[in-house]
Amino acid sequence: MLISTSRKPSQKTRKFCKNLARVTGSTSVNRGKMNMRELLLKALEVDEYNIAIVNEIKGNPSRISFFSNRGELLLTILVGVTIDNEKTNIAPSQLKIVSEVKQLDVLSDILDLDLVYEAKENYIHVCESEDSVARIRFINKFGDKLNFQINVKKVLEVSND
C-alpha cells in the first residue's frame, strides 16, 4: 500500500504515515503537489496496489481514506492516533490481522494480509473499544503491544454500485 498525506501535512501526520508504513511494510511518500492521478501513478511505479491518504484536523491525523489502484474509494475511517518514538520490532513480511470488528475485516484485503482468528506475534489486532468503534493495535515479534495505535471513531461505509 502507498501511504500519503493531504497537502501541507503537519510533522505529526508525516510521522504517523512513516510509522504506519513501517509497521505494515508499505511505502510512504510525501504528497507535495501531487494530485490523485499522480498518486495512482506513483503507486504503480513502486508496485503498490492500494493507496491510503491521511487527512488531518488541527495538525493531528483524523481520517484515513483507502483507495484501489484504479482510484475507487474502498473505505474511510475517522481516527485518533497515538504515536510513539520507539522502534517497532515488527516483521511486516509475517504480519497478519486478528479482527474482532466485522466491519473492519476489509482491512485484510486492503493491506493484503491474512485474516486469522488468533496470533501470538507479528499481528494487527482490531478490537472493540469502549470509547470508540474499534482500536487498532500493533503486536510485535516478541508479543508486545506497541504504543503506536489507531482509535477508529467512525467507519464510513462505501458503496460501489
Residue pairs with C-beta under 8 A, 6 or more apart in sequence:
1 24
1 26
1 27
1 48
1 49
1 50
1 51
1 52
1 66
1 110
1 111
1 112
2 26
2 27
2 28
2 29
2 39
2 42
2 43
2 46
2 48
2 50
2 51
2 52
3 17
3 20
3 21
3 26
3 27
3 28
3 29
3 51
3 52
3 54
4 17
4 28
4 29
4 30
4 31
4 34
4 39
4 51
4 52
4 53
4 54
5 13
5 14
5 17
5 30
5 31
5 53
5 54
5 55
5 56
6 13
6 31
6 53
6 54
6 55
6 56
7 31
7 32
7 33
9 17
9 31
9 54
9 56
10 56
10 59
10 60
12 56
12 59
12 60
12 61
12 83
13 54
13 56
13 59
13 60
13 61
14 30
15 83
16 54
16 61
16 81
16 83
17 28
17 54
18 28
19 83
19 88
19 148
20 26
20 28
20 52
20 54
21 27
21 28
22 88
22 90
22 92
23 88
23 90
23 92
23 95
23 124
23 138
23 146
23 148
24 92
24 95
24 111
24 113
24 124
25 92
25 93
25 95
26 48
26 52
26 92
26 111
27 46
27 48
29 39
29 42
29 46
31 39
31 53
34 42
36 67
36 71
37 71
39 51
39 53
40 51
40 67
40 69
40 70
40 71
43 49
43 50
43 51
43 69
44 69
48 69
49 68
49 69
49 112
50 66
50 67
50 68
50 69
50 74
50 110
50 111
50 112
51 66
51 67
51 68
51 69
52 64
52 65
52 66
52 67
52 110
53 64
53 65
53 67
54 61
54 63
54 64
55 61
55 62
55 63
55 64
55 65
56 62
60 80
60 81
61 79
61 81
62 78
62 79
62 80
63 76
63 77
63 78
63 79
64 76
64 77
64 79
64 150
65 73
65 75
65 76
66 73
66 74
66 75
66 76
66 110
67 73
67 74
68 74
72 160
73 158
74 106
74 110
74 158
75 106
75 107
75 110
75 155
75 156
75 158
76 155
76 156
76 158
77 104
77 152
77 153
77 154
77 155
77 156
78 152
78 153
78 154
78 155
78 156
79 150
79 151
79 152
79 153
80 132
80 150
80 151
80 153
81 149
81 150
81 151
82 147
82 148
82 149
82 150
82 151
83 148
84 146
84 147
84 148
86 146
86 147
86 148
88 138
88 140
88 146
88 148
89 140
89 141
89 142
89 144
90 122
90 138
90 140
90 141
90 146
91 122
91 141
94 122
94 141
95 113
95 122
95 123
95 124
96 113
96 114
96 115
96 116
96 119
96 122
96 123
96 124
97 107
97 108
97 111
97 113
97 114
97 115
97 116
97 123
97 124
97 126
98 115
98 116
98 117
98 118
98 119
98 123
98 124
98 125
98 126
99 105
99 107
99 108
99 115
99 126
100 125
100 126
100 127
100 128
100 134
101 126
101 127
101 128
101 133
101 134
101 152
103 133
103 155
103 157
104 126
104 134
104 136
104 152
104 155
105 115
107 113
107 124
107 126
108 114
108 115
111 124
113 124
116 123
119 139
120 143
121 139
121 140
121 141
121 142
121 143
122 139
122 140
122 141
123 139
124 136
124 137
124 138
124 139
125 136
125 137
125 138
125 139
125 145
126 134
126 135
126 136
127 134
127 135
127 137
128 134
128 135
129 135
129 151
129 152
131 151
132 151
132 152
132 153
133 152
133 153
133 154
133 155
134 151
134 152
134 155
135 149
135 150
135 151
135 152
136 149
136 150
136 151
136 152
137 145
137 146
137 149
138 145
138 146
138 148
138 149
139 145
139 146
140 146
